[in-house]
Amino acid sequence: MMKKNILKGVLFVGIGASIYGMLATFVKLAYQEGYTTSEVTTSQFALGLTGLLILNFIQTITSKKILPSPTSKEIKNLMLAGTSLGCTSLFYYLSVQYINVSIAIVLLMQSVWFSVVVESFITKKLPNIRKIISVIIVLTGTVLATNLINTEITLDIKGIFWGLMAAASYTMTMFTSNTLATHLPVLRKSIIMLSGGSVVIFAFLFFAQLGPLHFDGLKSVYLSFTDNTEHIHAFRYSILWKYGFVLALFGTIIPPVLFNIGFPNAGLGLGSIVSSLELPVSVTMAFILLGEKVIFIQWVGIVLILFAIVLMNLPSRKEVIAEKIS
């Protein structure tokens, strides 16, 4: 029975990671049709929130027991934590606007070693040798995966900046979602966190697109940051049915549900290894659908990053012995 549960967990986490890995390719396709970052993120979060509310309603009326409700403090903390969820999507999609999907996903995966640094600060302990080696491998893999050793390659600094900001936000999301209100049902917790993320997304929509269109004062502020006025126009609702449903399903509904089902069965270590499928799936999708060029040395870098994730999450000898004794 235990092996079946582990297999079930690995399957759910793997499918969730693969689906999430497809997300950036659809974002890039939306950009090619002229849609803005504001429109893409707004459609994803608005439809994602609607979908989760429907699922939560179904769960509430079909559940045989009374589901726990969050306290006002938990709602506040989860919404605050959810802002990092909104920032992750926003920063990641901004990154994709300037650089290839295959490089943006590699930058997002820097959350692997970001989390090691954050964990060290929280626990006030230096990481063990294996984690340090894993971080070095990730950094080496990143240099190869982004093809930085090729002097002819020029990466947009804006894309790199937003990609690293997305990694930092993603790291914060992982830590908060695993520690806050863990007793709540998955759907209820996801709705509250997504509501917090939606505040960030809707604020960006107003200040980067709708606000400058209707208020001259905001437009002057906007123009002090950039002279690009192509994004200042009315919201195009066609994004909702063209890409919104796909982005909501692949970004805010299916993966979180599958992860929350899969991780308890697979375990955090094995689940983290399987979830790294997101990286090769994202690069492969960009290669097939977008025609992005991915050379051999970049695949070597991707394999190194995947190896580092496996190395970091494998149980130590002490943990294996302790598990056998128990």
C-alpha positions in Angstrom: 0.0 0.0 0.0 2.9 2.4 0.8 4.5 1.8 -2.6 1.2 2.5 -4.3 0.8 5.8 -2.4 4.4 6.8 -3.3 3.7 5.9 -7.0 0.5 7.9 -6.8 2.3 10.9 -5.3 5.1 10.8 -7.9 2.5 10.6 -10.7 0.5 13.6 -9.5 3.6 15.7 -8.8 5.1 14.8 -12.2 1.9 15.6 -14.1 1.5 18.9 -12.1 5.1 19.9 -12.8 4.8 19.0 -16.5 1.7 21.1 -16.9 3.2 24.1 -15.1 6.2 23.8 -17.4 4.0 24.4 -20.4 2.8 27.8 -19.0 5.5 30.1 -20.2 5.2 28.9 -23.8 1.5 30.0 -23.9 2.5 33.3 -22.4 5.0 33.8 -25.2 2.3 32.9 -27.8 0.0 35.5 -26.2 2.8 38.1 -26.5 3.2 37.3 -30.2 -0.5 38.2 -30.7 0.1 41.6 -29.0 -1.4 41.0 -25.6 0.3 42.7 -22.7 1.8 41.3 -19.4 -1.1 43.0 -17.6 -3.7 41.3 -19.7 -2.0 37.9 -19.5 -1.6 37.9 -15.7 -5.1 39.4 -15.1 -6.8 36.8 -17.2 -4.9 34.0 -15.5 -5.6 35.2 -11.9 -9.2 36.3 -12.5 -10.3 33.0 -14.1 -8.1 31.0 -11.8 -9.8 32.6 -8.8 -13.2 31.9 -10.3 -12.3 28.3 -10.9 -11.1 27.7 -7.4 -14.2 29.3 -5.9 -16.4 26.9 -7.9 -14.3 23.9 -6.9 -14.3 25.1 -3.2 -18.1 25.4 -3.4 -18.4 21.9 -4.7 -16.1 20.5 -2.1 -18.0 22.3 0.7 -21.5 21.0 -0.3 -20.2 17.4 -1.0 -18.0 17.0 2.0 -19.3 14.6 4.7 -17.7 16.6 7.5 -17.4 20.3 8.4 -14.3 21.7 6.8 -12.1 23.9 9.0 -12.3 27.7 8.4 -9.4 30.1 8.7 -9.2 32.7 11.4 -8.9 36.4 10.6 -5.2 36.3 11.4 -4.7 33.3 9.1 -6.5 35.1 6.3 -4.3 38.1 6.7 -1.1 36.1 6.8 -2.1 33.9 3.8 -3.1 36.9 1.7 0.2 38.6 2.6 2.0 35.4 1.6 0.0 35.2 -1.5 1.4 38.5 -2.8 4.6 36.6 -3.5 2.6 34.2 -5.7 1.4 37.2 -7.7 4.9 38.6 -7.9 6.3 35.3 -9.1 3.9 35.2 -12.1 4.3 38.9 -12.8 8.1 38.8 -12.7 8.4 35.5 -14.6 6.1 36.8 -17.4 8.0 40.1 -17.6 11.2 38.1 -17.9 9.7 36.0 -20.8 9.0 39.3 -22.6 12.7 40.1 -22.9 14.4 36.7 -23.1 13.7 33.2 -24.4 11.4 30.9 -22.3 14.3 28.3 -22.1 16.5 30.8 -20.3 13.7 32.3 -18.2 12.8 28.9 -16.7 16.5 28.4 -15.9 16.6 31.7 -14.0 13.4 30.7 -12.2 15.1 27.5 -11.0 17.6 29.5 -9.2 15.1 29.3 -6.4 16.8 25.9 -5.7 19.8 27.6 -4.2 17.9 30.7 -3.1 16.0 28.4 -0.7 19.3 27.1 0.7 20.3 30.6 1.6 17.0 31.5 3.1 17.0 28.3 5.1 20.4 29.1 6.5 19.3 32.5 7.6 16.1 31.1 9.3 17.9 28.2 11.1 21.1 30.2 11.7 23.1 27.2 10.5 25.4 26.9 7.6 24.3 24.4 4.9 25.9 21.0 4.8 28.6 20.0 2.3 26.1 18.3 0.0 23.9 21.4 -0.3 27.0 23.6 -0.9 28.1 21.2 -3.7 24.6 21.2 -5.1 24.5 25.0 -5.2 27.9 25.1 -7.1 26.5 22.5 -9.6 23.3 24.7 -10.1 25.4 27.8 -10.7 27.7 25.9 -13.1 24.6 24.4 -14.9 23.1 27.9 -15.1 26.2 29.3 -16.9 25.9 26.5 -19.4 22.1 26.5 -19.7 22.0 30.2 -20.4 25.0 29.8 -22.8 26.9 32.6 -21.1 30.2 31.2 -22.2 29.3 32.0 -25.8 30.7 35.5 -26.3 28.3 36.1 -29.2 25.2 35.7 -26.9 23.7 38.9 -25.6 21.1 38.5 -22.9 18.7 41.4 -22.1 19.6 42.6 -18.6 15.9 43.4 -17.9 15.0 39.8 -18.6 17.8 38.5 -16.3 16.7 40.9 -13.6 13.0 39.9 -13.7 13.9 36.2 -14.0 16.0 36.4 -10.8 13.2 38.4 -9.1 10.8 35.7 -10.0 13.1 33.1 -8.4 13.2 35.1 -5.2 9.4 35.4 -5.1 9.0 31.7 -5.9 11.3 30.9 -3.0 9.2 33.0 -0.7 6.0 31.3 -2.0 7.4 27.8 -1.3 8.4 28.7 2.3 5.2 30.4 3.2 2.9 27.8 1.6 4.6 25.0 3.5 4.4 26.7 6.9 1.2 28.8 7.1 -2.2 27.3 8.0 -1.3 23.8 7.0 -4.6 22.5 8.6 -6.8 24.2 6.1 -8.2 22.3 3.0 -6.1 22.8 -0.1 -8.7 24.7 -2.1 -9.6 27.2 0.7 -5.9 27.9 1.4 -5.3 28.4 -2.4 -8.2 30.8 -2.8 -6.9 33.0 0.0 -3.3 33.0 -1.3 -4.5 33.6 -4.8 -6.6 36.6 -3.6 -3.5 38.1 -2.1 -1.7 37.5 -5.4 -4.6 39.1 -7.3 -4.1 42.3 -5.5 -0.6 42.6 -6.9 -1.8 41.7 -10.4 -4.7 44.1 -10.5 -2.6 46.9 -9.1 -0.1 46.3 -11.9 -2.9 46.3 -14.5 -4.0 49.7 -13.2 -0.6 51.4 -12.9 0.9 49.9 -16.1 -2.0 50.0 -18.5 -5.4 51.3 -17.4 -4.3 54.1 -15.1 -2.1 56.0 -17.6 -4.9 55.7 -20.2 -7.4 57.7 -18.1 -5.2 59.8 -15.8 -2.5 62.2 -17.1 -0.8 62.3 -13.8 -0.3 58.6 -13.8 0.8 58.7 -17.4 3.6 61.2 -16.6 4.7 58.9 -13.8 4.6 55.9 -16.1 6.7 57.8 -18.8 9.4 58.6 -16.2 10.1 54.8 -16.1 9.8 54.0 -19.8 9.0 55.7 -23.1 7.1 52.6 -24.4 3.4 53.6 -24.7 2.3 50.5 -26.6 0.9 48.9 -23.4 -1.4 51.9 -22.6 -4.7 51.0 -24.0 -8.1 49.5 -23.0 -8.2 45.9 -21.7 -8.7 43.4 -24.5 -11.2 40.9 -23.2 -10.4 38.4 -26.0 -7.4 37.3 -23.9 -9.9 35.6 -21.5 -11.1 33.0 -24.0 -8.0 32.9 -26.2 -5.4 32.2 -23.5 -7.0 33.0 -20.1 -8.6 29.6 -19.6 -5.4 27.7 -20.5 -3.2 30.0 -18.3 -5.7 29.6 -15.4 -5.9 25.9 -15.7 -2.1 25.3 -16.2 -1.0 28.0 -13.8 -3.4 28.5 -10.9 -5.8 25.5 -10.7 -4.4 22.1 -11.8 -0.7 22.2 -10.7 -1.5 23.4 -7.1 -4.2 20.8 -6.6 -2.0 18.0 -8.0 1.0 19.1 -5.9 -1.1 19.2 -2.7 -2.3 15.7 -3.5 1.0 14.3 -4.6 3.5 15.8 -2.1 2.0 14.2 1.0 2.2 10.8 -0.7 5.6 11.2 -2.4 7.3 13.1 0.4 9.0 16.5 0.2 12.4 15.2 -1.0 11.1 12.8 -3.7 8.4 15.3 -4.6 11.0 18.1 -5.1 13.0 15.9 -7.4 10.0 14.9 -9.5 8.8 18.5 -9.7 12.0 19.5 -11.4 10.4 18.0 -14.5 9.1 21.5 -15.0 12.5 22.5 -16.4 13.0 20.1 -19.3 9.3 20.2 -20.2 9.4 24.0 -20.4 12.5 24.0 -22.6 11.1 21.3 -24.8 7.8 23.1 -25.3 9.7 26.3 -26.2 11.8 24.3 -28.7 8.8 22.6 -30.3 6.1 25.4 -30.3 8.2 28.5 -30.4 11.2 27.2 -32.3 13.7 28.5 -29.7 17.2 27.3 -30.4 18.6 25.1 -27.6 22.1 23.9 -28.3 23.8 20.9 -26.8 25.8 22.8 -24.1 22.5 24.2 -22.8 21.0 20.7 -22.4 24.2 19.8 -20.5 23.5 22.7 -18.1 19.9 21.7 -17.7 21.0 18.1 -16.8 23.4 19.5 -14.3 20.7 21.6 -12.6 18.4 18.5 -12.5 21.3 16.4 -11.0 21.9 19.1 -8.3 18.2 19.0 -7.3 18.3 15.2 -7.0 21.6 15.4 -5.0 20.1 18.1 -2.7 17.0 16.1 -1.9 18.4 12.6 -1.5 18.2 11.4 2.1 21.5 11.3 4.0 22.9 8.1 5.5 21.9 9.2 9.0 18.3 9.8 7.8 18.2 6.3 6.1 19.4 4.6 9.3 17.0 6.6 11.5 14.1 5.6 9.2 15.1 1.9 9.4 15.3 2.0 13.2 11.9 3.7 13.4 
